[in-house]
Amino acid sequence: MGYFGGIIILLCINSIAAMGVSLLTGFTGIFTLGHAAYMALGAYATAILTIQYGVHWFLAILAGGVISMAIAYLIGMPTLKLMGDYYAIASIGLVESIRLILENWQSLTRGARGYPGIEGFTTLPVALIFFAVMTIVMINLINSRYGRAFKACRDDYLAASLLGYNTAFYRILSLAISGFYCGIAGALMAGFMTFIQPVMFDMMKSTELTSVVVFGGLGSLSGTLLASAVITLVVELFRPISQYRMLIYGGILVAIMVLRPEGIMGSWEVWDLSKGLSFVRSKAKRSGNDGLS
């Protein structure tokens, strides 16, 4: 597979998790700092199912996503009654609580020692297929009536409620789907690293996922994918000077926030820009033909 193959796999995993956070934060307007918890649930569920129960890795990955989705749904019912920054604070408590449970449930998770011996099932084709399928599903979801409902909740929660949207349902649904995406990403991470520890899914990982979404542009899926690629490559390229890596990473984020506060893509998508360029060219062509006539 090689070094570059490993970077591409890591990029696919990070992009899948970032898409989940983007759905909740960018398209539904719920700021979160706790989605590394759902990655941890997906990773440990997949590892336990494959090693202790002999479940096939593909079914274990899906099960990891479903378990994360179910936990997100159960957590969302009481916590999504909180508005604004209060849910973000609650999400911090969530990620720390799950990390502590994983560290102390020795009989199931082996605690802080980590969980070794996981099958290396996350190959380059597997990562690319999961990434492609989940990207297509997310694009269709955002452009569906559910996506429009998520955006309505983001733009004005009260106005959306007055227009007849069941905003509580859509907010919980968005959290559940984002939990599924992060659970799948965590499961793929387990198959790629073949060893997992609770410390791999700490507050820093949650902050990284949220910063990628803000970096790419809230409300832009293509911006999230582009930002995920940039951040993953920056972290890997500066690995030889690891003591300065986070300094460089933070500097890039600060520069983007100062120079372009709305993120790389803002609320635009790559396909919207291509349509706009095609419209401008066709308009210029018609203007030229009118001038000749």
Summary of the structure (lengths in Angstrom):
residues: 293
radius of gyration: 20.3
end to end distance: 60.2
largest distance: 82.5
contacts: 1016
relative contact order: 0.18
helix: 80%
strand: 1%
